[in-house]
């Protein structure tokens, strides 16, 4: 059976909740043994990064992978946000304090989630559709938010009104 990235990451989360996983190699082995998923160490490494997994110390001093329970507790580092936005954001525009990002169909929620977890200055919140993401910025800060997000996305000459 073939699993999508989302399905694989969901199963990785289940494994991390039920096993003390101290290495990516161990996680690859557990995926194969318990979920019948064949994945490389590099794939598992990217999945852990995208999921916001961190290493935590447990009793006995061993470090194991853990994923924060609540998505709001997960932090998207700026390099991850830059990589994701560079890949998915195709256009940026604004009207006052509202910034609009366009993505390929079905991708807006991925960018919205990363922005929500990133703590980008002056971003109050996001609303994602299928291929359009609305970002509400702090009053009078729409231009700064557009400029910053355009830079992260690698977009030059984004529209600004």
Backbone bond lengths (Angstrom), bond angles and torsions (degrees), N, CA, C in turn:
res aa  C-N    CA-C-N  psi(-1)  N-CA   C-N-CA  omega(-1)  CA-C   N-CA-C  phi
1 X - - - 1.445 - - 1.535 109.33 -
2 X 1.331 116.57 139.50 1.453 121.91 179.02 1.526 109.37 -98.66
3 X 1.326 114.76 135.97 1.460 120.53 -178.83 1.522 109.65 -113.18
4 X 1.319 116.89 142.66 1.462 121.12 174.57 1.527 108.40 -76.14
5 X 1.324 115.78 167.77 1.460 120.40 177.68 1.526 110.48 -59.40
6 X 1.322 116.96 -42.66 1.466 120.82 -179.79 1.523 110.44 -62.26
7 X 1.328 117.33 -43.30 1.464 120.65 178.76 1.528 110.79 -64.67
8 X 1.333 115.90 -42.38 1.470 119.81 179.03 1.525 110.29 -62.60
9 X 1.334 117.31 -44.79 1.462 119.94 -179.53 1.521 111.51 -65.17
10 X 1.325 117.48 -35.71 1.463 120.48 176.26 1.532 109.74 -61.24
11 X 1.317 116.47 -43.46 1.463 120.50 -179.66 1.530 111.30 -69.52
12 X 1.318 117.06 -34.31 1.470 120.00 174.59 1.524 109.34 -61.43
13 X 1.326 116.99 -43.53 1.461 120.86 177.24 1.515 112.22 -58.56
14 X 1.337 116.40 -42.93 1.473 120.07 177.81 1.521 111.26 -62.30
15 X 1.326 116.44 -42.91 1.468 120.06 179.89 1.525 110.27 -63.08
16 X 1.337 116.58 -44.71 1.467 119.64 -178.95 1.522 111.69 -64.09
17 X 1.337 117.08 -29.43 1.461 120.55 177.65 1.520 112.82 -75.70
18 X 1.325 117.10 -22.80 1.467 119.18 -174.59 1.528 114.41 -112.94
19 X 1.321 118.04 -9.65 1.461 121.95 -179.72 1.525 110.11 -132.24
20 X 1.311 116.30 150.14 1.469 121.33 172.68 1.521 107.23 -87.68
21 X 1.319 116.49 97.40 1.463 122.49 -175.37 1.519 108.56 -99.75
22 X 1.325 116.42 116.53 1.462 120.29 -175.28 1.523 113.98 -103.33
23 X 1.342 117.24 -9.33 1.465 118.60 -179.96 1.525 110.22 -147.09
24 X 1.321 114.76 158.64 1.456 119.73 177.95 1.523 110.82 -67.49
25 X 1.321 117.41 -34.86 1.468 121.22 177.11 1.529 109.94 -61.45
26 X 1.321 116.72 -43.22 1.460 121.04 177.66 1.527 110.09 -61.56
27 X 1.328 117.40 -40.67 1.459 121.30 179.22 1.522 111.10 -64.89
28 X 1.327 118.13 -41.59 1.466 122.18 176.45 1.527 109.77 -58.03
29 X 1.339 116.27 -44.29 1.468 121.33 179.94 1.528 111.48 -65.44
30 X 1.334 117.46 -42.00 1.467 120.97 178.79 1.529 111.46 -66.65
31 X 1.323 117.43 -38.47 1.471 120.01 176.72 1.525 110.54 -59.13
32 X 1.315 115.89 -44.00 1.464 120.06 -179.88 1.533 111.38 -67.77
33 X 1.328 116.78 -43.67 1.469 120.90 -174.67 1.525 113.37 -75.26
34 X 1.337 117.41 -40.70 1.465 119.25 -173.31 1.522 114.11 -99.95
35 X 1.331 117.31 -23.50 1.466 120.27 -174.67 1.526 112.82 -121.07
36 X 1.342 117.17 -3.12 1.467 121.93 -178.56 1.526 111.55 58.09
37 X 1.339 115.87 37.95 1.464 122.09 179.11 1.524 108.21 -112.97
38 X 1.327 115.48 123.41 1.453 121.03 176.26 1.526 107.54 -95.77
39 X 1.328 115.95 120.62 1.466 121.58 -179.48 1.523 108.45 -142.67
40 X 1.310 116.02 151.75 1.464 120.58 176.83 1.526 109.50 -86.51
41 X 1.300 115.63 164.42 1.458 120.75 177.14 1.526 109.85 -62.42
42 X 1.341 117.48 -38.11 1.466 120.81 179.81 1.527 111.06 -63.48
43 X 1.328 116.81 -40.56 1.469 120.77 178.45 1.518 110.41 -64.64
44 X 1.322 116.55 -44.16 1.462 121.25 179.37 1.526 109.99 -63.64
45 X 1.307 117.36 -38.33 1.461 121.20 178.13 1.530 110.99 -61.27
46 X 1.333 117.02 -45.73 1.470 120.63 177.91 1.523 110.80 -64.34
47 X 1.337 116.76 -41.16 1.466 120.32 178.94 1.521 110.81 -60.40
48 X 1.318 117.08 -46.47 1.463 120.78 -179.60 1.520 110.80 -60.36
49 X 1.334 116.53 -40.98 1.466 121.12 178.50 1.523 110.38 -63.06
50 X 1.330 117.05 -48.28 1.465 120.90 -178.96 1.527 112.27 -64.47
51 X 1.325 116.99 -30.81 1.456 121.28 -179.26 1.527 112.09 -80.81
52 X 1.321 117.16 -8.57 1.455 120.40 -178.45 1.517 112.93 77.61
53 X 1.338 117.09 21.67 1.465 120.84 -178.71 1.530 110.52 -64.91
54 X 1.302 114.22 144.43 1.459 121.64 178.09 1.520 108.63 -132.26
55 X 1.323 115.53 159.01 1.466 119.65 174.54 1.519 108.29 -92.27
56 X 1.324 115.43 131.53 1.457 121.14 178.20 1.527 108.80 -125.57
57 X 1.318 115.54 150.45 1.466 120.32 179.50 1.524 109.15 -89.76
58 X 1.329 115.83 131.18 1.465 120.58 178.31 1.524 108.94 -110.30
59 X 1.323 115.72 175.72 1.465 120.78 179.74 1.526 109.44 -51.52
60 X 1.298 116.57 136.75 1.446 121.42 -178.41 1.523 112.55 94.40
61 X 1.330 116.40 -6.81 1.457 120.38 175.73 1.514 115.83 88.56
62 X 1.323 118.03 0.32 1.465 120.88 179.76 1.522 110.25 -75.25
63 X 1.328 116.88 141.09 1.463 121.91 175.18 1.522 108.95 -97.73
64 X 1.337 115.59 130.59 1.466 120.95 179.95 1.522 109.35 -131.67
65 X 1.329 115.55 159.46 1.464 120.79 177.54 1.519 110.49 -77.87
66 X 1.322 115.17 142.90 1.462 121.56 176.14 1.521 107.79 -145.82
67 X 1.334 115.97 149.15 1.457 122.42 175.64 1.519 106.66 -115.33
68 X 1.343 117.74 126.48 1.465 119.08 178.11 1.523 110.37 -52.03
69 X 1.332 116.13 138.64 1.466 121.03 -176.06 1.510 113.48 -62.71
70 X 1.300 116.64 -43.01 1.454 120.17 -175.64 1.515 109.89 -102.11
71 X 1.339 117.76 129.80 1.456 119.86 -179.66 1.526 112.83 -51.89
72 X 1.312 118.67 -33.04 1.465 120.66 -179.87 1.525 110.91 -65.35
73 X 1.354 117.06 -23.10 1.452 120.55 179.39 1.518 112.18 -80.70
74 X 1.329 117.28 -14.86 1.448 120.78 -179.70 1.520 108.76 -80.17
75 X 1.311 115.60 141.08 1.457 120.03 -178.96 1.525 108.34 -114.81
76 X 1.319 116.52 127.87 1.459 121.20 176.10 1.522 108.34 -93.45
77 X 1.336 117.86 107.00 1.457 119.62 179.30 1.532 110.89 -60.10
78 X 1.329 116.66 153.41 1.465 120.31 -175.14 1.518 112.25 -59.86
79 X 1.344 119.33 -36.35 1.468 119.24 179.53 1.526 110.83 -66.07
80 X 1.334 117.35 -36.07 1.468 120.84 175.84 1.531 109.62 -65.98
81 X 1.328 116.57 -43.85 1.461 121.17 179.51 1.528 110.13 -62.76
82 X 1.316 117.41 -43.55 1.472 121.55 178.97 1.531 110.53 -60.84
83 X 1.319 117.06 -45.12 1.469 121.87 179.70 1.532 110.34 -62.19
84 X 1.316 116.18 -46.93 1.462 121.19 -178.44 1.528 111.10 -65.06
85 X 1.318 117.20 -45.94 1.462 120.18 -178.63 1.523 111.12 -68.52
86 X 1.328 117.50 -36.57 1.457 120.43 176.72 1.510 112.39 -62.26
87 X 1.316 115.33 -30.76 1.464 120.75 -179.46 1.526 112.40 -83.06
88 X 1.340 118.81 -36.47 1.461 121.65 -169.40 1.518 116.06 -108.20
89 X 1.312 119.44 -26.40 1.473 120.21 -175.89 1.526 109.21 -87.07
90 X 1.347 115.80 124.01 1.462 120.68 -176.99 1.531 112.72 -110.12
91 X 1.326 117.14 -16.16 1.462 120.72 -179.58 1.517 109.43 -158.20
92 X 1.323 115.74 147.59 1.466 120.80 178.01 1.522 108.67 -138.21
93 X 1.333 116.10 142.14 1.460 121.82 -179.32 1.522 106.91 -153.20
94 X 1.325 116.18 169.63 1.464 118.35 176.26 1.512 110.45 -150.64
95 X 1.311 114.10 159.13 1.451 123.82 171.57 1.524 105.24 -137.97
96 X 1.329 116.23 105.16 1.455 119.91 -177.24 1.517 110.87 62.79
97 X 1.328 115.91 -122.95 1.457 121.34 -177.97 1.528 112.89 -93.71
98 X 1.326 116.59 7.52 1.459 121.57 178.19 1.525 109.11 -103.30
99 X 1.313 116.23 127.20 1.460 122.01 178.38 1.519 107.07 -112.58
100 X 1.329 115.86 135.66 1.461 121.44 -179.73 1.524 108.68 -118.14
101 X 1.328 115.65 126.70 1.460 121.70 174.12 1.522 108.26 -112.31
102 X 1.323 116.05 139.63 1.468 121.65 176.58 1.525 108.05 -109.55
103 X 1.332 114.50 141.49 1.454 122.11 179.78 1.524 108.41 -133.16
104 X 1.328 118.04 170.80 1.464 118.91 170.20 1.538 109.02 -62.58
105 X 1.333 117.86 156.42 1.471 120.38 179.63 1.530 112.07 -52.08
106 X 1.332 115.03 136.37 1.455 121.78 176.84 1.516 115.19 81.62
107 X 1.324 118.51 7.64 1.461 120.91 -173.94 1.520 115.29 -113.03
108 X 1.327 118.64 -11.82 1.462 120.91 -174.47 1.533 112.06 -59.41
109 X 1.320 117.40 -38.13 1.466 120.00 -177.42 1.528 112.27 -65.53
110 X 1.327 117.49 -30.04 1.463 121.00 179.05 1.530 109.61 -65.78
111 X 1.333 115.62 -46.04 1.464 120.68 179.35 1.529 109.99 -66.82
112 X 1.336 117.02 -42.40 1.469 120.93 179.86 1.526 111.27 -59.33
113 X 1.309 116.74 -45.12 1.461 120.76 -179.64 1.524 110.80 -61.43
114 X 1.319 117.26 -44.30 1.464 120.54 179.23 1.526 110.90 -64.09
115 X 1.339 116.98 -41.15 1.465 119.70 177.93 1.521 111.21 -64.86
116 X 1.333 116.91 -42.09 1.465 120.68 179.34 1.527 111.31 -59.57
117 X 1.324 116.96 -34.44 1.465 121.35 -177.78 1.518 113.38 -89.87
118 X 1.327 117.10 -7.43 1.458 119.62 -170.97 1.516 114.79 -85.92
119 X 1.318 117.18 -26.36 1.453 119.05 -176.76 1.517 112.96 74.20
120 X 1.343 117.68 28.09 1.463 120.67 177.80 1.523 108.60 -57.72
121 X 1.318 115.52 129.57 1.450 122.68 -178.10 1.524 111.21 -56.88
122 X 1.314 116.57 134.55 1.467 125.45 176.39 1.519 115.01 73.48
123 X 1.326 118.81 8.78 1.456 121.05 173.59 1.525 107.87 -94.87
124 X 1.335 115.32 117.48 1.462 120.47 -179.12 1.519 110.73 -84.74
125 X 1.335 116.58 -39.58 1.455 119.81 -179.79 1.509 111.31 -175.57
126 X 1.334 114.73 174.15 1.458 121.40 -178.90 1.526 110.26 -134.10
127 X 1.325 115.19 154.67 1.461 122.72 172.34 1.521 105.84 -135.08
128 X 1.326 116.83 124.31 1.460 120.23 -176.25 1.520 111.46 -112.90
129 X 1.308 114.36 135.19 1.453 122.01 169.80 1.511 108.46 -102.11
130 X 1.308 117.12 -146.37 1.461 121.85 -179.99 1.527 111.18 -78.21
131 X 1.335 115.37 -52.16 1.456 119.99 -177.58 1.524 112.87 -128.97
132 X 1.320 116.26 12.62 1.462 121.41 -177.78 1.524 109.54 -134.51
133 X 1.313 114.31 136.97 1.454 121.12 -178.48 1.521 108.32 -124.11
134 X 1.326 116.78 125.18 1.457 122.96 177.24 1.527 107.83 -100.95
135 X 1.314 115.78 127.42 1.456 121.56 179.09 1.521 107.65 -116.10
136 X 1.303 115.94 125.41 1.462 121.04 177.77 1.521 106.42 -96.14
137 X 1.328 115.73 120.65 1.457 119.41 -179.22 1.523 109.84 -104.39
138 X 1.314 115.03 165.10 1.461 120.84 176.76 1.527 108.53 -61.13
139 X 1.325 115.43 151.52 1.458 121.21 -176.96 1.527 111.43 -54.15
140 X 1.325 114.75 127.39 1.458 120.99 178.25 1.515 114.78 78.56
141 X 1.332 117.95 6.23 1.467 121.10 -175.22 1.528 113.26 -114.09
142 X 1.341 117.53 8.21 1.469 120.62 -178.54 1.513 113.60 -57.00
143 X 1.332 116.92 -42.54 1.461 120.66 179.51 1.515 112.59 -63.21
144 X 1.325 116.51 -42.34 1.465 120.57 179.16 1.526 111.03 -65.89
145 X 1.338 116.46 -40.49 1.465 120.27 178.90 1.529 109.54 -65.09
146 X 1.343 117.07 -46.07 1.468 120.46 178.41 1.526 110.34 -58.36
147 X 1.312 116.91 -45.99 1.457 120.78 -179.33 1.531 111.40 -60.31
148 X 1.324 116.74 -46.14 1.465 121.37 -179.40 1.534 111.08 -64.33
149 X 1.331 116.91 -46.20 1.463 120.08 -178.43 1.527 111.17 -68.93
150 X 1.322 117.69 -35.20 1.466 120.81 176.13 1.520 110.08 -63.61
151 X 1.331 116.19 -41.16 1.461 120.71 177.08 1.526 110.65 -62.64
152 X 1.331 117.02 -46.01 1.466 120.54 178.66 1.521 111.48 -61.04
153 X 1.332 116.45 -33.91 1.467 121.59 -177.11 1.514 112.70 -83.03
154 X 1.325 116.46 -13.53 1.454 119.34 -177.01 1.515 112.68 77.81
155 X 1.347 117.10 20.81 1.451 121.56 -179.63 1.521 109.27 -91.56
156 X 1.315 116.17 131.76 1.459 121.15 174.57 1.506 108.61 -106.32
157 X 1.300 117.24 143.97 1.455 121.63 175.22 1.507 114.48 67.95
158 X 1.333 117.76 32.66 1.463 119.99 176.36 1.517 109.86 -58.99
159 X 1.291 115.72 146.49 1.459 120.56 -179.44 1.521 109.85 -67.05
160 X 1.289 117.33 148.31 1.453 121.65 175.38 1.520 108.66 -148.71
161 X 1.313 115.88 127.97 1.468 120.66 179.53 1.488 110.27 -116.84
